[in-house]
Amino acid sequence: MVNDLIQKIKKKTAKVGVVGLGYVGLPFALEAAQAGYEVVGVERNPERVRKINQGRNYIDDIRETDLAREVSSGRLRAQVDFSGVEELDVVVIAVPTPLDKNLVPDLQYVKFVTQELAGHLRPGQLVSLESTTYPGTTEEVMQPILESSGLKADKDFFLAHSPERVDPGNKRWQTKNTAKVVGGVGPNSLEAALAFYGSVLDSVVPVSSAKAAELVKVFENTFRAVNIALVNEMALLCDRMGLNVWEVLDAAFTKPFGIMPFYPGPGVGGHCIPLDPHYLEWKAREYNFRTRFIALAGEVNRAMPEFVREKAWRILNEQGLAPSRSKILVLGLAYKKDISDWRESPAIEVIKLLRRDGAEVLYHDPYIPVFQAEGLDLKSAPLEDELLRAVDLVIIATAHTNVDYHRVVQLAPRVLDTRNVTKNLHEHEGKVVLL
């Protein structure tokens, strides 16, 4: 049976489904269509489905012309339900895997999709989970649900985990040319998954099991979370010591070996670094193991918005201003530069903290014209000269490259730069405070 599927993959006659058409699913669906497959996207958001079927893009990292071409060719379409999924040969799952308020994994979307697939599952299909999760999810959660259909994994159907490695806004490393880790629940599943991903992407990296593939992903993001926490903690120490943390780090990173650049900021954002390490932390408890680095890194990184707030009040206090009489402009709402993704953005928490203290807080972000979430209902304020002169403080939370920071620093009374984007504006020394 696995040979039949591999033959379909080689001939590009296999039909592919992608469940979840967000930052991970839509770019992959487009790559599969460009590779020659007929692709059906399943997305519960009807507005997204409508846009895709019209060839309109809503994801930063893909070009609308590419999307429109594949849609018009008939190789890519979207639907809101699971009808006809039994006709697919490969189903890739790329749905959210959030944490609840207690940092406990919430697999409701994975479970829902798996239950829906179980009702359509037929012999010879490959199901691959790309959503980031704790080691064991594919085998312990998905496999029993799928096998409730009466079919057996690695015998009647094939099941794999291949974690996404999407870095929004990265122009060099994208879905196509980023090595894809693949693990199966058995040898047939691994063989089928390697054949499929290898026919779409530039390179694949096999590992011994789905569980190993799941751990690869959470380790990658834990590595980043821990190192970001280290430099954030260094920023807190340098603040007390009266040293410039950016100067210290820039000098340290000139060493050609034994070190890797990471930089501090107002916190960590996105759907990976703030969340994924806690999946591993939660799973480790099952083995009576405490992941101390993960817990400490999360604690340090989550505290950074509070530090930004504290530093803002210090600056305003020098001007004789109380929080309730201050007007603050936050530059950047996205969690990283030059994208519109605001998920888990520390800028949101900074705004909420400042507003809680009574300050009037505005934001400007060229990529996010309106923000209605997290208990906030805001519109991006035009970055006009009058506004820059009128506020008491500008906080640079995201270093978008299409903002004229020279003008910002020239016109604003004071600037708190959490990203070191003003480092070359020496003529304005004294007006700018670095994180």
VOPAGU-2260 file (C-alpha; in pm, 1 decimal, decimal comma):
REM VOPAGU-2260
SITE   aa  ch    i         X         Y         Z
SITE  MET   A    0       0,0       0,0       0,0
SITE  VAL   A    1     284,1     238,8      77,1
SITE  ASN   A    2     428,9     169,6    -267,4
SITE  ASP   A    3      98,9     267,3    -429,9
SITE  LEU   A    4     104,8     602,1    -246,9
SITE  ILE   A    5     469,2     664,1    -334,9
SITE  GLN   A    6     394,5     598,2    -701,5
SITE  LYS   A    7     117,1     859,1    -688,9
SITE  ILE   A    8     360,9    1101,9    -525,0
SITE  LYS   A    9     623,7    1040,9    -792,9
SITE  LYS   A   10     369,8    1100,1   -1068,9
SITE  LYS   A   11     220,5    1401,7    -883,7
SITE  THR   A   12    -123,5    1241,1    -914,2
SITE  ALA   A   13    -165,7    1230,3    -535,2
SITE  LYS   A   14    -428,0    1473,4    -409,8
SITE  VAL   A   15    -315,6    1686,4    -115,4
SITE  GLY   A   16    -515,1    1848,2     161,4
SITE  VAL   A   17    -390,1    2113,0     403,2
SITE  VAL   A   18    -599,7    2174,7     713,5
SITE  GLY   A   19    -547,8    2522,7     857,1
SITE  LEU   A   20    -448,9    2798,8     614,9
SITE  GLY   A   21    -260,7    3037,3     837,9
SITE  TYR   A   22     106,7    3136,9     855,6
SITE  VAL   A   23     213,9    2772,7     820,0
SITE  GLY   A   24     -60,7    2607,1     617,5
SITE  LEU   A   25    -109,2    2854,1     333,5
SITE  PRO   A   26     259,3    2885,9     237,7
SITE  PHE   A   27     290,1    2506,3     236,3
SITE  ALA   A   28     -30,9    2462,1      36,2
SITE  LEU   A   29     108,7    2705,8    -219,8
SITE  GLU   A   30     441,3    2520,1    -238,1
SITE  ALA   A   31     261,0    2188,7    -291,5
SITE  ALA   A   32      50,3    2341,2    -570,1
SITE  GLN   A   33     360,8    2490,4    -732,4
SITE  ALA   A   34     521,1    2146,3    -714,4
SITE  GLY   A   35     239,0    2016,9    -933,4
SITE  TYR   A   36      -9,8    1873,3    -686,0
SITE  GLU   A   37    -382,4    1935,9    -676,3
SITE  VAL   A   38    -429,7    2093,4    -333,2
SITE  VAL   A   39    -744,0    2145,2    -127,6
SITE  GLY   A   40    -722,5    2370,4     175,4
SITE  VAL   A   41    -961,7    2322,0     466,2
SITE  GLU   A   42   -1009,0    2640,7     667,7
SITE  ARG   A   43   -1291,6    2716,3     913,4
SITE  ASN   A   44   -1263,7    3091,9     859,7
SITE  PRO   A   45   -1498,8    3163,7     566,4
SITE  GLU   A   46   -1334,5    3500,1     495,0
SITE  ARG   A   47    -999,6    3330,9     439,5
SITE  VAL   A   48   -1160,8    3070,4     215,0
SITE  ARG   A   49   -1327,7    3341,3       9,2
SITE  LYS   A   50   -1002,3    3531,5     -33,8
SITE  ILE   A   51    -804,8    3223,9    -137,0
SITE  ASN   A   52   -1061,6    3120,2    -395,1
SITE  GLN   A   53   -1041,6    3472,9    -534,8
SITE  GLY   A   54    -662,2    3452,2    -548,3
SITE  ARG   A   55    -620,6    3714,2    -276,7
SITE  ASN   A   56    -344,3    3685,2     -21,0
SITE  TYR   A   57    -349,3    3757,6     354,8
SITE  ILE   A   58     -11,6    3612,3     456,6
SITE  ASP   A   59     303,0    3829,2     456,9
SITE  ASP   A   60     542,0    3563,5     330,1
SITE  ILE   A   61     377,6    3470,7      -0,4
SITE  ARG   A   62     321,8    3671,6    -316,3
SITE  GLU   A   63     -34,9    3729,7    -429,0
SITE  THR   A   64      64,5    3674,5    -791,3
SITE  ASP   A   65     185,7    3323,3    -704,8
SITE  LEU   A   66    -132,8    3247,6    -514,0
SITE  ALA   A   67    -356,6    3381,9    -789,7
SITE  ARG   A   68    -171,4    3177,2   -1052,5
SITE  GLU   A   69    -217,9    2848,4    -868,0
SITE  VAL   A   70    -583,6    2923,5    -792,0
SITE  SER   A   71    -660,2    3015,5   -1153,0
SITE  SER   A   72    -484,9    2699,2   -1272,8
SITE  GLY   A   73    -716,7    2488,4   -1059,3
SITE  ARG   A   74    -430,7    2341,0    -854,9
SITE  LEU   A   75    -530,5    2522,2    -535,4
SITE  ARG   A   76    -869,6    2584,8    -380,3
SITE  ALA   A   77   -1014,4    2616,6     -31,9
SITE  GLN   A   78   -1326,4    2502,8     151,5
SITE  VAL   A   79   -1469,0    2540,6     501,4
SITE  ASP   A   80   -1554,1    2175,7     574,2
SITE  PHE   A   81   -1411,2    1825,2     544,1
SITE  SER   A   82   -1633,1    1706,4     260,0
SITE  GLY   A   83   -1442,8    1496,6       8,1
SITE  VAL   A   84   -1140,6    1447,6     236,0
SITE  GLU   A   85   -1164,7    1073,4     179,0
SITE  GLU   A   86   -1057,7    1139,5    -181,2
SITE  LEU   A   87    -727,6    1293,0     -69,7
SITE  ASP   A   88    -406,0    1092,6     -56,5
SITE  VAL   A   89    -210,8    1321,5     176,0
SITE  VAL   A   90    -350,5    1539,6     455,8
SITE  VAL   A   91    -123,8    1794,3     626,6
SITE  ILE   A   92    -248,8    1946,1     953,4
SITE  ALA   A   93    -131,2    2298,0    1043,7
SITE  VAL   A   94    -369,7    2423,7    1311,7
SITE  PRO   A   95    -295,9    2636,7    1620,9
SITE  THR   A   96    -167,6    2472,2    1939,3
SITE  PRO   A   97    -205,0    2741,3    2206,7
SITE  LEU   A   98    -148,7    2732,3    2580,8
SITE  ASP   A   99    -415,6    2813,2    2836,3
SITE  LYS   A  100    -362,6    3077,0    3106,0
SITE  ASN   A  101    -191,0    2816,8    3324,9
SITE  LEU   A  102      61,8    2731,5    3049,4
SITE  VAL   A  103    -106,2    2395,7    2986,1
SITE  PRO   A  104    -117,2    2272,0    2622,7
SITE  ASP   A  105    -452,7    2320,6    2453,1
SITE  LEU   A  106    -492,9    2059,5    2180,5
SITE  GLN   A  107    -857,6    2125,7    2104,8
SITE  TYR   A  108    -788,9    2215,1    1739,9
SITE  VAL   A  109    -566,6    1912,2    1679,3
SITE  LYS   A  110    -822,7    1681,8    1839,4
SITE  PHE   A  111   -1112,6    1834,5    1645,3
SITE  VAL   A  112    -936,0    1795,1    1311,7
SITE  THR   A  113    -823,0    1440,7    1393,5
SITE  GLN   A  114   -1178,1    1339,5    1486,5
SITE  GLU   A  115   -1307,4    1485,9    1161,4
SITE  LEU   A  116   -1041,4    1300,1     963,6
SITE  ALA   A  117   -1122,8     973,1    1140,2
SITE  GLY   A  118   -1470,2     991,5     987,9
SITE  HIS   A  119   -1321,2    1020,6     637,1
SITE  LEU   A  120   -1009,0     805,5     672,1
SITE  ARG   A  121    -949,7     539,1     409,4
SITE  PRO   A  122    -668,6     290,2     345,7
SITE  GLY   A  123    -355,5     430,1     185,7
SITE  GLN   A  124    -377,8     788,6     314,4
SITE  LEU   A  125     -90,7     978,4     474,7
SITE  VAL   A  126    -171,6    1213,5     763,1
SITE  SER   A  127     103,9    1449,5     879,1
SITE  LEU   A  128      87,9    1686,9    1175,2
SITE  GLU   A  129     293,7    2005,9    1140,4
SITE  SER   A  130     155,7    2192,4    1441,5
SITE  THR   A  131     410,8    2241,6    1718,0
SITE  THR   A  132     331,1    2031,6    2021,4
SITE  TYR   A  133     478,8    1820,5    2300,2
SITE  PRO   A  134     658,6    1490,7    2224,2
SITE  GLY   A  135     402,7    1213,0    2206,0
SITE  THR   A  136     106,5    1402,9    2063,4
SITE  THR   A  137     104,8    1224,4    1727,7
SITE  GLU   A  138     119,9     875,7    1877,6
SITE  GLU   A  139     -66,0     928,3    2205,4
SITE  VAL   A  140    -341,6    1166,4    2095,5
SITE  MET   A  141    -388,4    1143,1    1719,7
SITE  GLN   A  142    -316,9     777,0    1652,7
SITE  PRO   A  143    -589,4     635,4    1883,9
SITE  ILE   A  144    -848,3     873,3    1738,7
SITE  LEU   A  145    -758,4     782,8    1381,0
SITE  GLU   A  146    -750,1     411,5    1462,7
SITE  SER   A  147   -1105,0     436,4    1598,4
SITE  SER   A  148   -1195,0     417,1    1228,4
SITE  GLY   A  149   -1090,7      51,5    1235,1
SITE  LEU   A  150    -774,8     118,1    1032,6
SITE  LYS   A  151    -427,0      62,5    1178,6
SITE  ALA   A  152    -145,6     315,5    1159,8
SITE  ASP   A  153     158,8     220,9     950,3
SITE  LYS   A  154     -38,6     -67,3     802,1
SITE  ASP   A  155    -365,2      64,7     662,7
SITE  PHE   A  156    -279,8     434,7     673,7
SITE  PHE   A  157      36,2     633,1     741,8
SITE  LEU   A  158      94,1     883,8    1019,3
SITE  ALA   A  159     383,6    1127,2    1063,0
SITE  HIS   A  160     497,1    1442,7    1234,8
SITE  SER   A  161     691,2    1707,0    1044,8
SITE  PRO   A  162     721,4    2025,3    1251,5
SITE  GLU   A  163     685,3    2360,9    1080,6
SITE  ARG   A  164     986,3    2588,9    1070,7
SITE  VAL   A  165     825,6    2910,7     954,5
SITE  ASP   A  166    1001,7    3238,1    1037,0
SITE  PRO   A  167     763,2    3518,9     934,7
SITE  GLY   A  168     937,4    3797,9     748,0
SITE  ASN   A  169    1252,5    3596,3     674,7
SITE  LYS   A  170    1332,1    3655,7     307,3
SITE  ARG   A  171    1620,2    3407,9     292,3
SITE  TRP   A  172    1480,9    3099,8     466,4
SITE  GLN   A  173    1125,1    3017,5     367,8
SITE  THR   A  174     909,5    2705,0     344,6
SITE  LYS   A  175    1072,0    2579,6      23,1
SITE  ASN   A  176    1439,3    2596,4     118,9
SITE  THR   A  177    1425,4    2525,6     493,8
SITE  ALA   A  178    1521,7    2165,9     577,2
SITE  LYS   A  179    1214,8    1963,2     682,6
SITE  VAL   A  180    1241,5    1724,0     974,8
SITE  VAL   A  181    1021,7    1415,3     931,0
SITE  GLY   A  182     934,6    1137,1    1173,9
SITE  GLY   A  183     680,8     856,8    1131,7
SITE  VAL   A  184     498,1     621,6    1367,7
SITE  GLY   A  185     660,5     334,9    1179,3
SITE  PRO   A  186     884,6     259,9     879,8
SITE  ASN   A  187     606,8     276,0     620,9
SITE  SER   A  188     483,2     607,4     755,5
SITE  LEU   A  189     834,6     751,3     747,7
SITE  GLU   A  190     890,6     628,8     391,6
SITE  ALA   A  191     564,0     781,3     270,0
SITE  ALA   A  192     622,3    1113,9     448,5
SITE  LEU   A  193     980,5    1143,9     320,1
SITE  ALA   A  194     863,3    1078,5     -33,5
SITE  PHE   A  195     592,4    1341,4     -11,6
SITE  TYR   A  196     788,5    1620,2     155,8
SITE  GLY   A  197    1089,2    1546,3     -61,7
SITE  SER   A  198     874,8    1604,7    -369,7
SITE  VAL   A  199     772,5    1952,7    -248,6
SITE  LEU   A  200    1067,7    2093,9     -53,5
SITE  ASP   A  201    1440,0    2120,8    -116,1
SITE  SER   A  202    1559,0    1890,1     163,1
SITE  VAL   A  203    1421,0    1653,1     426,2
SITE  VAL   A  204    1580,9    1525,1     745,0
SITE  PRO   A  205    1451,3    1187,9     867,8
SITE  VAL   A  206    1442,5    1105,0    1238,6
SITE  SER   A  207    1357,9     777,2    1408,0
SITE  SER   A  208    1005,1     856,9    1526,8
SITE  ALA   A  209     725,6    1110,9    1534,3
SITE  LYS   A  210     811,3    1176,2    1899,0
SITE  ALA   A  211    1169,7    1263,9    1806,9
SITE  ALA   A  212    1045,5    1505,4    1538,8
SITE  GLU   A  213     816,9    1672,6    1793,5
SITE  LEU   A  214    1106,5    1716,4    2036,0
SITE  VAL   A  215    1328,3    1864,9    1762,4
SITE  LYS   A  216    1087,5    2154,6    1719,0
SITE  VAL   A  217    1034,0    2236,2    2084,4
SITE  PHE   A  218    1409,0    2215,8    2146,4
SITE  GLU   A  219    1479,6    2461,2    1864,1
SITE  ASN   A  220    1248,8    2720,3    2015,2
SITE  THR   A  221    1358,5    2644,0    2371,1
SITE  PHE   A  222    1716,4    2715,1    2261,9
SITE  ARG   A  223    1610,3    3056,2    2139,2
SITE  ALA   A  224    1392,1    3130,5    2441,6
SITE  VAL   A  225    1670,4    3050,4    2686,6
SITE  ASN   A  226    1929,5    3260,1    2503,1
SITE  ILE   A  227    1692,3    3554,2    2463,3
SITE  ALA   A  228    1618,0    3532,1    2835,1
SITE  LEU   A  229    1991,3    3539,5    2905,7
SITE  VAL   A  230    2044,1    3865,5    2716,6
SITE  ASN   A  231    1723,2    4009,7    2863,9
SITE  GLU   A  232    1857,5    3934,6    3208,9
SITE  MET   A  233    2185,3    4097,1    3104,6
SITE  ALA   A  234    1986,3    4407,4    3007,9
SITE  LEU   A  235    1830,3    4417,0    3354,8
SITE  LEU   A  236    2173,5    4386,8    3515,5
SITE  CYS   A  237    2331,0    4649,6    3291,1
SITE  ASP   A  238    2047,6    4887,0    3379,2
SITE  ARG   A  239    2140,5    4859,3    3747,6
SITE  MET   A  240    2512,0    4884,8    3675,3
SITE  GLY   A  241    2472,6    5190,5    3453,3
SITE  LEU   A  242    2615,4    5010,9    3150,5
SITE  ASN   A  243    2494,4    5001,6    2791,1
SITE  VAL   A  244    2389,7    4641,1    2727,6
SITE  TRP   A  245    2399,7    4693,7    2350,0
SITE  GLU   A  246    2762,8    4804,9    2364,7
SITE  VAL   A  247    2851,9    4501,9    2576,3
SITE  LEU   A  248    2674,4    4258,4    2344,1
SITE  ASP   A  249    2809,3    4409,4    2022,6
SITE  ALA   A  250    3162,1    4377,8    2158,6
SITE  ALA   A  251    3102,0    4022,1    2282,1
SITE  PHE   A  252    2966,4    3913,5    1944,1
SITE  THR   A  253    3289,8    4010,0    1768,8
SITE  LYS   A  254    3437,8    3687,1    1904,8
SITE  PRO   A  255    3456,1    3450,0    1606,5
SITE  PHE   A  256    3386,7    3132,0    1802,8
SITE  GLY   A  257    3197,1    3005,9    2105,4
SITE  ILE   A  258    2916,8    3263,7    2096,0
SITE  MET   A  259    2602,3    3337,3    1895,2
SITE  PRO   A  260    2423,9    3674,8    1866,8
SITE  PHE   A  261    2098,7    3720,5    2057,6
SITE  TYR   A  262    1956,8    4057,9    2157,6
SITE  PRO   A  263    1725,4    4184,9    2432,8
SITE  GLY   A  264    1390,2    4349,0    2378,9
SITE  PRO   A  265    1057,0    4434,9    2541,6
SITE  GLY   A  266     970,1    4064,3    2561,6
SITE  VAL   A  267     920,3    3778,2    2318,4
SITE  GLY   A  268     635,8    3732,2    2073,1
SITE  GLY   A  269     503,4    3514,5    1796,8
SITE  HIS   A  270     343,4    3173,9    1820,9
SITE  CYS   A  271     666,6    2985,1    1890,7
SITE  ILE   A  272     913,3    3119,7    2144,4
SITE  PRO   A  273     664,6    3235,4    2411,5
SITE  LEU   A  274     466,8    2908,3    2391,8
SITE  ASP   A  275     654,5    2607,4    2260,3
SITE  PRO   A  276     907,9    2563,3    2543,2
SITE  HIS   A  277     618,7    2530,3    2787,8
SITE  TYR   A  278     488,3    2232,6    2592,1
SITE  LEU   A  279     810,4    2054,7    2679,3
SITE  GLU   A  280     800,9    2184,1    3036,1
SITE  TRP   A  281     449,4    2042,1    3078,5
SITE  LYS   A  282     535,5    1704,5    2923,3
SITE  ALA   A  283     850,6    1668,8    3134,2
SITE  ARG   A  284     639,1    1654,4    3450,3
SITE  GLU   A  285     505,9    1319,3    3331,2
SITE  TYR   A  286     859,9    1188,5    3375,6
SITE  ASN   A  287     909,1    1355,5    3714,8
SITE  PHE   A  288    1157,2    1591,2    3552,4
SITE  ARG   A  289    1178,1    1964,3    3605,4
SITE  THR   A  290    1299,2    2171,1    3309,2
SITE  ARG   A  291    1452,1    2452,3    3512,5
SITE  PHE   A  292    1602,5    2647,4    3223,2
SITE  ILE   A  293    1265,6    2663,2    3048,2
SITE  ALA   A  294    1083,4    2782,4    3358,7
SITE  LEU   A  295    1341,8    3049,2    3434,5
SITE  ALA   A  296    1361,0    3169,0    3073,3
SITE  GLY   A  297     983,3    3207,1    3060,7
SITE  GLU   A  298     986,4    3400,6    3386,0
SITE  VAL   A  299    1254,9    3642,3    3265,1
SITE  ASN   A  300    1101,1    3699,2    2921,4
SITE  ARG   A  301     749,1    3751,5    3056,5
SITE  ALA   A  302     881,5    4015,7    3296,2
SITE  MET   A  303    1029,3    4238,4    3024,6
SITE  PRO   A  304     711,7    4440,7    2951,4
SITE  GLU   A  305     706,5    4533,7    3321,3
SITE  PHE   A  306    1065,4    4652,9    3290,1
SITE  VAL   A  307     973,4    4868,2    2989,2
SITE  ARG   A  308     689,5    5017,9    3191,0
SITE  GLU   A  309     921,8    5089,1    3483,8
SITE  LYS   A  310    1178,8    5254,1    3258,0
SITE  ALA   A  311     909,2    5464,0    3089,9
SITE  TRP   A  312     794,1    5598,3    3423,9
SITE  ARG   A  313    1151,8    5683,9    3518,5
SITE  ILE   A  314    1186,3    5891,6    3201,4
SITE  LEU   A  315     853,9    6066,2    3258,8
SITE  ASN   A  316     937,5    6130,0    3622,7
SITE  GLU   A  317    1247,2    6323,4    3509,1
SITE  GLN   A  318    1004,4    6553,5    3325,1
SITE  GLY   A  319     781,6    6588,7    3630,6
SITE  LEU   A  320     499,3    6389,0    3472,9
SITE  ALA   A  321     274,3    6140,4    3648,6
SITE  PRO   A  322     136,1    5843,3    3453,0
SITE  SER   A  323    -215,6    5984,0    3459,8
SITE  ARG   A  324     -95,8    6308,0    3295,1
SITE  SER   A  325     123,2    6153,5    3026,5
SITE  LYS   A  326      67,3    6081,0    2659,8
SITE  ILE   A  327     271,9    5796,9    2511,6
SITE  LEU   A  328     316,6    5671,6    2157,6
SITE  VAL   A  329     418,0    5308,7    2108,9
SITE  LEU   A  330     592,7    5252,0    1775,7
SITE  GLY   A  331     526,1    4903,8    1647,6
SITE  LEU   A  332     262,5    4652,6    1751,5
SITE  ALA   A  333     382,7    4346,8    1555,9
SITE  TYR   A  334     604,9    4105,6    1746,1
SITE  LYS   A  335     892,2    4150,3    1497,7
SITE  LYS   A  336     989,4    4397,9    1230,0
SITE  ASP   A  337     829,2    4429,0     887,7
SITE  ILE   A  338     540,9    4185,1     941,9
SITE  SER   A  339     176,2    4219,4    1045,8
SITE  ASP   A  340     176,7    3928,9    1293,3
SITE  TRP   A  341      91,5    4052,5    1642,6
SITE  ARG   A  342      48,7    3715,1    1815,5
SITE  GLU   A  343     191,8    3726,5    2169,4
SITE  SER   A  344     354,3    4061,6    2090,6
SITE  PRO   A  345     513,3    4219,5    2399,4
SITE  ALA   A  346     406,8    4561,5    2267,9
SITE  ILE   A  347      46,7    4469,9    2347,8
SITE  GLU   A  348     131,6    4394,5    2708,9
SITE  VAL   A  349     331,4    4719,0    2733,6
SITE  ILE   A  350      28,2    4916,7    2611,6
SITE  LYS   A  351    -202,4    4742,9    2858,7
SITE  LEU   A  352      34,5    4811,0    3149,0
SITE  LEU   A  353      72,4    5178,7    3059,8
SITE  ARG   A  354    -303,2    5224,2    3018,3
SITE  ARG   A  355    -364,2    5051,3    3350,4
SITE  ASP   A  356    -153,9    5323,2    3514,8
SITE  GLY   A  357    -374,1    5592,7    3360,9
SITE  ALA   A  358    -157,9    5701,6    3068,5
SITE  GLU   A  359    -305,5    5794,5    2732,7
SITE  VAL   A  360    -144,5    5546,5    2494,5
SITE  LEU   A  361    -147,4    5556,9    2115,3
SITE  TYR   A  362      27,4    5325,9    1873,4
SITE  HIS   A  363     159,6    5346,5    1519,4
SITE  ASP   A  364     224,9    5040,6    1306,6
SITE  PRO   A  365     224,5    5060,0     924,4
SITE  TYR   A  366     143,0    4688,4     906,8
SITE  ILE   A  367    -145,2    4683,6    1156,9
SITE  PRO   A  368    -390,3    4967,6    1083,4
SITE  VAL   A  369    -650,6    4845,7    1333,6
SITE  PHE   A  370    -614,0    4635,9    1647,7
SITE  GLN   A  371    -921,3    4488,3    1812,7
SITE  ALA   A  372    -812,6    4210,4    2046,2
SITE  GLU   A  373    -671,2    4148,7    2392,7
SITE  GLY   A  374    -931,5    4385,5    2537,5
SITE  LEU   A  375    -806,8    4673,9    2321,2
SITE  ASP   A  376    -981,3    4864,0    2042,1
SITE  LEU   A  377    -723,8    5087,4    1876,5
SITE  LYS   A  378    -637,0    5239,8    1541,8
SITE  SER   A  379    -286,4    5310,9    1422,8
SITE  ALA   A  380    -221,3    5683,3    1460,9
SITE  PRO   A  381     -66,1    5857,9    1159,1
SITE  LEU   A  382     298,5    5931,3    1232,8
SITE  GLU   A  383     269,1    6305,0    1178,0
SITE  ASP   A  384     498,7    6576,7    1308,2
SITE  GLU   A  385     223,8    6718,9    1528,8
SITE  LEU   A  386     175,4    6384,8    1702,1
SITE  LEU   A  387     546,2    6335,8    1767,0
SITE  ARG   A  388     567,2    6680,1    1922,4
SITE  ALA   A  389     249,4    6631,9    2126,0
SITE  VAL   A  390     340,4    6311,0    2306,5
SITE  ASP   A  391     553,7    6304,5    2618,3
SITE  LEU   A  392     733,7    5983,4    2527,3
SITE  VAL   A  393     779,5    5755,9    2228,2
SITE  ILE   A  394     850,8    5389,3    2298,9
SITE  ILE   A  395    1005,0    5199,8    2007,8
SITE  ALA   A  396     870,3    4848,5    2060,4
SITE  THR   A  397     917,1    4709,1    1707,7
SITE  ALA   A  398    1189,8    4825,0    1470,7
SITE  HIS   A  399    1001,0    4840,9    1139,6
SITE  THR   A  400    1241,3    4950,7     866,8
SITE  ASN   A  401     994,8    5184,2     695,6
SITE  VAL   A  402     981,9    5426,9     990,1
SITE  ASP   A  403    1196,4    5741,5     982,4
SITE  TYR   A  404    1357,6    5714,0    1325,2
SITE  HIS   A  405    1570,8    6022,6    1267,4
SITE  ARG   A  406    1251,0    6227,9    1241,3
SITE  VAL   A  407    1101,0    6050,6    1542,2
SITE  VAL   A  408    1397,5    6128,4    1762,6
SITE  GLN   A  409    1427,9    6482,6    1628,1
SITE  LEU   A  410    1065,2    6575,2    1705,9
SITE  ALA   A  411     969,9    6368,8    2011,8
SITE  PRO   A  412    1058,5    6507,4    2356,3
SITE  ARG   A  413    1198,5    6172,4    2476,3
SITE  VAL   A  414    1238,1    5826,4    2323,4
SITE  LEU   A  415    1270,0    5487,9    2489,6
SITE  ASP   A  416    1432,5    5256,6    2235,8
SITE  THR   A  417    1386,0    4888,9    2323,4
SITE  ARG   A  418    1539,0    4764,2    1995,5
SITE  ASN   A  419    1856,4    4977,3    1961,5
SITE  VAL   A  420    1734,2    5103,1    1625,1
SITE  THR   A  421    1858,5    5456,6    1701,8
SITE  LYS   A  422    2217,2    5352,2    1772,9
SITE  ASN   A  423    2359,7    5555,6    1484,2
SITE  LEU   A  424    2168,8    5876,3    1562,7
SITE  HIS   A  425    2445,4    6029,0    1770,3
SITE  GLU   A  426    2332,9    6387,9    1721,8
SITE  HIS   A  427    2033,7    6319,9    1946,1
SITE  GLU   A  428    2219,6    6174,5    2241,5
SITE  GLY   A  429    2043,7    6267,8    2563,3
SITE  LYS   A  430    1694,9    6241,2    2417,2
SITE  VAL   A  431    1710,2    5865,1    2371,2
SITE  VAL   A  432    1714,5    5608,2    2648,6
SITE  LEU   A  433    1803,7    5252,1    2549,8
SITE  LEU   A  434    1652,5    4943,7    2707,2
